[in-house]
């Protein structure tokens, strides 16, 4: 099948080079993880599941093969569809939640959805948005329900106890790695992986069996060393300063984020006030205040210190909402922890021109909070815990969080001029509606 005219046809564009690296990274991770699961199920005697994992191995190898043969679009579609089918099957048949151990394998669909949107930029909008939204919709479904198909192949809780933490940790790590690949200088990224490839190949050459003459092994190792040196001699461009387009994206992201904080916080204030939950209302009123402050700071010359204070305050509000108020029960699962992923993504891009301690540290802290709260049904026991009938539906909270994350990714890679025009029309329309309602 020939590749169609698409955004992945230009083999030398920076976007295509990033996609190529992302396909290699995701394929290798998929192969390593499914190899471990295939061995686990084979040792248990569940050979049908082991064969299914073997099929996933074939998908990863096929993606690498098509990428090497310049059929990048085919590789992306095979990889994404194979991963989604495998993860959905695992979540339905194998990773069945219990009262003490939550389902976790579906969280890998979050980086898959983000990767689909990033890699398919320039393709059909139905394809780019469709795969991403299907991935995130599956996450919302598996989060808000304990639905599953019981069978002899279900993984026992004794294995899932540690597997839940590992799945959540690696899904968060993959998400952060994909974001890093997308915003990093592509020359540096390619240079890093090229040097890593040659070093691994040289180690394999050194460990060749003694059947190969020593002289031939030394010659092969020397040749690999020369090739590695030639690959690393390519000049690496310095880290560029933010362009005008990047600054416009950051500006729009801040305004959008502040608007979401104000609207979502106001809705939650009214919701909890209706039930007389004043502590929860006050917590989310803080979210409204932080949103207004973030909007004011951005419009009046965003300062570094003010942004960091606001981010810290937002992290604390998310922590209180998730660990103090939103304690999962047998009937209503937790879903507010997904806002830590939104905060991690936003801060990773907003702070990309800060020092590495801030640029990497704050998103990692957010992801660690997500891992903790997604891996355990516990929280901080207080008298402010909300009853099940006083908590918003998990599907609604999770859907809003992942939808906001999808829109943030769209701001980062979409047509900035069209998005700015839409934002200006929306702002003017809301201002006109407010003026008409207040008579001003």
N, C-alpha and C positions, 0 to 999 in steps of 0.2 A: 504494500500500500504506500503510495507516494504521499509525502507530506504536503498538505495544502498550504496555500498562501496564508501565512499567519505571522504573529509576532515572534515566533520561534524560528523563522526561516533564515534570518540574518545571523549567520554562525559567528560573526565577529563582534556583534553588539554586546554591550556590557550586560544587558538584561539576559541575553542567551547564555553568556558565560556564567552568570550567577545561577541560572536555572540548571545548567550542566553540573555545576558543583553541588547544588541542592539535590539533584537526582542521585549523584554518587553517594552523598552523605546519607540520605534517607534509605537508599537501597542497602548500603552496608549495615546500617543500624537494623533494618528489617531482617536481613539475613542472619545477623548475630543473635537477635532476640528470638526469632523463630527457630533457629538451630537449638537454642537452649530448651525451648518448650517442646520441640520434637523429640529430643533426647529424654526429657522428663516423662512424656506420655508413652514413649516406647518402652522405657523401663517399668512403667506401670502396667504395660500390656495393652494400652489403649491405642492399637495400631491404626485405627481409622482416623483418630485425631492427629496422630503423628504423620500420616500421609497427607492430611489437610495442611499441616504446617510445612510439609515438603513441597506442596504446591505453592505456598507463599515464598519459599526459597527460590522456586523456579521463576516467580514473578520478579523478585529482586534481581536475579541473574539476567532475566530478559530485559529489564529496564537498563541495566548496565550495558548489555550487548547493543541495544538499539541506540543508546547514547554514543557509544564508541563508533557506530556506523552512521552518525549524523542524522538519525531519525528521532529527534528530540521530542517532538510532539507525541509520537507514538509511545515513547518511553514514559513520558509524564502521565498519559492517560492509562497505560497498563499499570503503572505503579500506584497511582491514586485509587483506581477502581479495585485493584487487588487488595490494597490495604483496607479500604472501607468494607469490603465484603468479609475479609478475614476478621476484622475487629467487631463487626456486627454479629457475626456468627459466634465469636468467643463470648461476647456479652450476653447473647441469648441462651447459649447452651452450657457454657463452662463457668463463667464468672457470675454466679447467682448470689445476690446479696443476702445477708442474714441480719439478725438483730444487732450483732456486735461488729460485723465486718462488712463494710460497704463495698459496692461494686466500683471498680477502678479502671478496667481496661478501656472503657469508652473515652477516657480522658485523652487517649492518643489521637482521637478524632479531632481534637482542638488544633494541634499543630498541623494535622493533615488538611483541615479546612483553611487555615492561614496559608499553608504552602500552596494549596490549589489556587487560591486567589492571587498570590504573588507570581506563581510560575505561569499561569495562563493569562497574564496581562497581554493584551493585544489580540487575544482569541475572541471568539463569539461571546457576547455578554451573557447569553444563556448558559454557556459552558463554564465561564469563569465564575459567575455568581452562583450557578446551579450547584456545582460540586461543593463549593464552600458552604452554602446554606444547607445542603443535605447533611453535610458532616456536622454542622452545629445543631441542626434539628435533631439528629440522632443523639447528640450529647444531652440535649434538653430532655428527650424522651427517656433515656436510660437513667438520667438523674432523678426525674420526678416520679418514677415508678419502680417497683421491684419486680416487674414482669420478667419472666424467664421461662424456659422450657426445661423442666427437670428431667434428667437422664443419668445414666450410669457414668457419663463422662464429666459430670460437674466436678470442678476442682474442690477438694475438701477445705474446710475453714483452716485447718492446720497449715496448709500451704498458702492460702489466701491472706493469712494474717500478716506475713512479711511481704507477700507479693503485692498487697495493696499499697504499702509504702513505696516499694520499688517502682511500681507502675506510675504512681503519681509523681514521684521524683523524676523519673526519666521522661515522662510526658512534658513536665515543666522544663526540663533541661533541653529537650528537643525543640520546644517552642522558643526558648531563649537563643539557642544556636541558630535556628532559622532566621530570627530577627537580626542576629549578628551578621550572618552571611549576606543578608540583603542590604544592610547599611554600611558594611565595611568596604574599604577600597578593594576592588576586585583583583587588582594586580597583587596586592599583599596576600589575599586569600588564596589565589591560584599558586603563588609562590610557596606558601606554607604547605599546601597539600602536595605540591610537586616534590618538595624536599622530603616530606614524610614518605611519599611513595617510593622514592629512590632509596631511602635509608632502609625501609622494610624489605625492598627487593634485594638490597645488598646483604642484609642479614640472612635472608633465605638462601642466597648464593653461598654464604659462608657455611651454612648448615647442610649443604648438599651431601648426599651419602658418599662414603669413601670409594664407592665404585667408580666415581668420576676422578680421573687423575688430578693430583694436587696442582699441577701446572695449569691445567684448564680451569680449575676453580679460581686460582689466583688471577688468571687473565680475565675471567668473567667479572670478578669483583673489581678489578682495576677499570674495566670498561664501564661498569655501572657508576663508579666514582667519578669518572670523567663526564659522563652524561649528567650526573647530578650537579656537577660544578657548572656545566654549560647552562642547565636549567636555572640555577640560582644566580647566574651572572646577569640575567635580565634586569635592567634598571627598574627600581620600584619608585613609583611616583610618590611624592610627599603627600601627607594627609591634607586634603584641600580644606579651605575655609568654606563655611556654609554659603551656598549660592543664594541668589535672590528668590529662586523658586523654592528652595528648602526653607528659607525664612518665612515665605508666604504659607507654606504647609504647616509649619510650627505655629504660626499665628492663628490659622484657621482651626488647627487642632485644639489650641487653648480655648478659643471662643466656643467651639463645639462642646468641649468637655465641661466648661463652666455652665453652659446652657443645660446639659444633661444633669449636672449636679443640682442646679436650681429646680428644674422640673421634677426630677425623681425625688429629691429631698422634700419638696412641697407636697407631693402626692403621699409620701410616707408619713409626713407630719399629720395630714388630715386623716389618713387611715388609722393611725394609732390613737389620735385624739378622739376619734369616734368611739373607740373601745375604752377610753379613759386611761391609756397607757402613756403617762406623761413623761416618764424617763425615756422611752423609745421616741416619743415626739420631740423631746429636747435634743436627743442625739442626732436626729435627722434634720432638725432645725439648724444644727451646727453645719450640716452638709450644705444647706441653702446659703448660710453665711459665707462658707468657704468658696462656694461657686461665685457669689457676688464679688468677693474679694479677689478671686482669680481673674474675673472679667475686668475689674477695675485696674488691677496691676498690669494686665496685658495692654489695655488701652492707654495707659499712662506711662509706658516705658517699662517693660517687665524687668525687674531687678532679680539678680541671682538669689540673694538671701530671702526675698519675699517668696519666691517660687519654692524654695526648699522648705520654708516654714509651712506653706500651704500644702505641699505634698506630705509632710509629716503629719499635719492635722488630718488630712484625708485618710492616711493609713490608719490612724487611731480610730477614726469614725468607722471605717470598714471593720477593724478588729472588734470594736464593741458590738456592732450590728451582727457580726458572725459568731464570735466566741461567747458573747454574753446573752444576746437576745435570741438568736436563731439556733437553738439547740435541737438537733433532729430527734424525732420520736419514731415509733414503729409505723405511724401513719403519714407523717409529714416529714420528708427529708430536708436536709439543709441545702440551700442553693446560693445564699449570699456570698459564699467564698469565691465565686467566680469573679467578683469585682476585684479581687486581688490580681487576677490575670489582666483585667483591663488597666489597672493601675500600673502593673509591671510593663505592659506594652507602651502606655503613654509616657511613663517616665524614661523608658529606654530611648525613645526618640527625642523627647524634649531635652534630655541631658546628654545627648550624644557628643556635644562639643565641650562638655565639662571634663574634668580629670577622670581617670578610670575608676577611682574609688567611688565616685558618685554615679558615673554612667553605668557601671556594672553592679555596684553594691546595692543601690536602692531597688532596682528590679529583682535582684536575687533575693533580697529580704522579702519582697512581695511574693515571690514564687515559693519561698520556704513557708510562708504563712499559708499559702494555698495548699501545699503538700500536707502540712499538719492538719488543717481543718477538713481536707478532703479524705484523709486517711483514718480519721477517728470520729465516732459519733459524740464524743465528749466535748466539753467546753468549760467555761469558768462559771461554776455554780454560784448563783446569786438569787436574790428574791425578785429580780427583774426578768427572769426567764418567761418568754411568752407562751401561752397556751396554744394548742394546735389551731383552735378556731380564731385566734387573734393574730395568726401569721399569714402573710400573703402566700398565694399558691407557689409552690416551688417551681413549676413550669413557667410561671410569669416572671419571677425574679431571675431565674437562670436564662430565660429567653431574652430578657432586656439586657442582661450583662453581656451575653455572647453577641447579641445584635449590635450593641455599642462597640464591642471589640471589632466586629466586621466593618463598621462604618469608620473606625479609626484607621484600619488598614486601607480602606478605600481612600481616605484623605491622603495617605502617604504615597499612594501609587496612581491615583486617578488624575483626571484632567483638572488641574488646579484652577484654571480660568473659569470653567463651567461650575465648579463647586463654589468658587467665590461669588459668581453671579447669582447662583441659587441662594446662597446664604444672605446676600444683600437683599434679594427679593423677599425672602422669608422675614428678615429683620424689619423691613419697611412695612410688610403686611401686618406683622404683630404689633408694631408701633401704631399703625393706623387703627387697628382693632381696639387697642388700649385707649387711644385718644377718643374714639367714638363711644366707648363704654363709660369713660369718666367725664365726657363732655368738655375735654380740653382741646 
